Amino acid sequence: MSHHDLRLGLLIRLSQLGIAFTVAVILMGAFTRLMDAGLGCPDWPGCYGQWVVPEPGVAESHPSAVPLEPLKAWLEMVHRYLASMLGGLVLMMLALGWSRRKRPGYPWHITLCLLAVILLQGAFGAFTVTLRLWPQVVTLHLLGGLVVMLLFLWLHLRLRVTAVSANPANRALPKLSHWWAIAALLLAAQLALGGWTSSNYAGIACQGFPTCNGQWWPTMDWSEGFHLTQRVGPDYLYGQLHADARTTIHLAHRLGALALGLSLTLLAARHWREPRLRPWMGAMLAAYGLQVGLGIANVVWWLPLGLALAHTAGAVLLALTMALAAWQAKVGALPVGLPKAQAQEQGAGECAITS
């Protein structure tokens, strides 16, 4: 095996590690938020001016004058440490891929995009603290984490194609149907609504299911619930919206789940007769069903910590399964992981991709 093949194999493993690591960072961020530890360190990038959580005496002398809560401070700092390590992983992949950047089919542009989103995520992390949990920033921070995860996944899949294809840039990929675009847009909107619900502390604004506070259409305030320039005051911990506005956000999230479910069902029905795609359609619908079940359980049992964290994990799983299903629909069943000679015998070029 040549030096270049060894390096490509390492890049494939690092991209796989990046997917798992990003999921861990997302869940750690969700846990930090659910523990109300988003302002556990009132400054950035350090904590009370230190690179580790300081002793209470040091914290008391910090200009923020915010009392130190060690557990919350450590949760916040561990999240930052993990995010920094993820950035280091991206830089490592850039360095390893530099010599291959001009090779046909090598996904260099995805790696650069990954770096750009990671840097943007760092900015969102800083603004989350400096803007005192402004829900717009918190929601974008969550969405940014999911984008990083999907970019790592797409990079990993593209690298695997490069590893087995004799000529990975000899043919363009077919376009997906508009049903995929609709489902992707609805998923993105639903993920944004989930982040908006969480960042505005509206998770149990609707009590009961399927009704909301005993009504099918309760009193709501759409203008306040989706007022994107609202003031946050000293901070946004525990939220500031009145009950009708939070009810609006929660109900919008439920309606978004209904629209997404309809879209995914239609998409699955369109591809169900294709044996290659049927398992992926089934996995996508199963992930959606699990996520709906977790959402209902959170409402019925008043948002317990474990279930709330599982609901975030469910969103991650749904995004991953839909991305993998789209990959299968777009690229096909390429025999990944085979030696190049064997891949050539199986017509690896048929599933080639372009940059």
Secondary structure, DSSP 8 states (H G I E B T S, - for coil): --HHHHHHHHHHHHHHHHHHHHHHHHHHHHHHHHTT-TTSSSSSSSBTTBSS---HHHHHTSTT-----HHHHHHHHHHHHHHHHHHHHHHHHHHHHGGGTTSTT--HHHHHHHHHHHHHHHHHHHHHHHTTS-HHHHHHHHHHHHHHHHHHHHHHHHHHHHHH-SSTTSS------HHHHHHHHHHHHHHHHHHHHHHTT-TTSS-SSSSBTTBSS----HHHHT-TT---TT--TT----HHHHHHHHHHHHHHHHHHHHHHHHHHHHHTT-TTTHHHHHHHHHHHHHHHHHHHHHHHTT--HHHHHHHHHHHHHHHHHHHHHHHHHHH----TT--HHHHHHTTGGGG----
